[in-house]
Amino acid sequence: MTTLQPRPPYTDAELADLYPAHLQLQLVQVLLRHGERTPVAARFQNTGLPAFWPYCSAVRHLRSAVLDPDTSSSSSSSSSSSATAADGSGPDNKFSTLAWKRRLETFGRDDQALLAAGPRAELDSICDMGMLTDKGRETATALGRRLRHLYVDRLGFLPPTVSSSTADSLYLRATPIPRALESMQQAFHGLYPPHTRAEDLPPLTVLGRPISEETLFPNEGNCRRFAALARAFAKRAAERWNDSEDMAYLTKRLGKYMPEGSPRVAVDARPRLSGIMDTINATQAHGPDTKLPRDFYDPKVKKIIETIGVEEWYAGYRESQEYRTLGIGSLLGDITARMVGSAERPATADSQQRQQHQQQQSGVRFGLSGCHDTTLAGILASLGAFGHDAWPPFTSHIAVELFRHSSTPPAPSSSSPSPRSWLSVFLPGGSAASPNAIGRKKTSDLSDAERKRLDGYYVRLRYNDQPVTIPGCRTPGNHLEGDESFCTLAAFKSIVDKFTPTDWKQQCRANIDAPAFPSKPEPAGH
């Protein structure tokens, strides 16, 4: 499946089962794959597929902040001069906006510069490689609207409007890849459209990381050991599949479209099998002017390619604890730490009190992170909850929900940080480093009192609106009675602890030449 076909909204009966009255929703963290995009590389031009696609209208409506020294500063003359940094930057400097549009330039004949054009000679709205398209923006916005319908309209968990007093309860983050940030922004636009944003709403904070430290996707480029593991599992997939009957079928259908002199389709051919899948999915999601020949859309072709691709890219998470640790462990550790931190903060049972308390409490209440297919599949596979033959469609999402049982008393006030923005935990001396914070402590290192703080809290994952069950949560005592999809927070943390790195950068540099495959089974989700 290329474009996600969302299921209908939950019925009242389904909603009552999914959100039982005796469980109070306390924290939601949504991770979303970006929307539809162009291929990350130009392939199969020999079939007539254009290299450049005219599906990115956003490049005609760009705005940039530019420092404008000539702008009058009289309105800010009363500001303290000490607020201006030594390099001249600071709140006293004025910025104006430069409106512009982007056209794409490419190589022409004899390497002369040439404007890139679409299939009908379009010069504007031309997408770059791997760029979020208009359709991708639409589906990301539609996801935000579905989130609003559930968490605002149906459950009353989020307030109908966002203002300066509630903005600090939002955790917004994206990878450095533009399509991930833009999809997150579009989803937020659907969640809180302009008429629901208060006039006093300040610019929203969006967190990002330098690419060398990014863990919101499996970071092969900056984790040498993980890259070595990924190559080993990809090589194993090639050895298993390249001479199979399934690959022979792919060669029969697609070999005639491969580059001249390389008619064989293979996991490690050029283009790689995953690259063929990339172009199939991107073309299938868009208009008639950017389509491949019909052979590429044969359902059997798609099924074989996805099955092999899932094994190549995600078998490592299912089989190797080290693979889980370096690929997705840091992200899941962060997600879990935020849930534990939420459990340590006071909660209120009454709905009206909860809404009032929400205006004052520090910490995250709702998170929205723009990421990738490898993020979602890596999370699910590491928890033993991902299938073996279906690639995550565009604009897929995982909602990680934390609940508190109504019989569980609120956490003692002594364990909660003083009222302030959740951003303070990222600063030196912030509450994340407090001796009372247990989110990153291994379960085996927790005291009895610390373990007790997790009692009465449950974690549930929904992947594209379908509840997910983690194998280790099926054990008696590890889930809500009567529903194995509600994992106790203690059990969930214990499972994630096993592959949460203690020093990701150091572990990425270690054991480079060690065997890639574990000597004994290390199944995920336990």
PyMOL commands that set and color helices and strands:
alter all, ss='L'
color gray80, all
select helices_A, chain A and resi 12-18+45-47+57-60+74-76+81-83+109-111+134-154+167-169+178-191+194-196+211-213+220-222+224-241+245-257+273-284+288-290+294-297+299-319+321-344+351-358+373-382+413-415+422-426+431-433+443-445+448-452+471-474+489-497+504-509
alter helices_A, ss='H'
color red, helices_A
select strands_A, chain A and resi 23-33+62-67+95-100+105-107+113-115+170-174+206-207+366-371+397-405+457-463+466-468+479-480+483-488
alter strands_A, ss='S'
color yellow, strands_A
deselect
rebuild
show_as cartoon
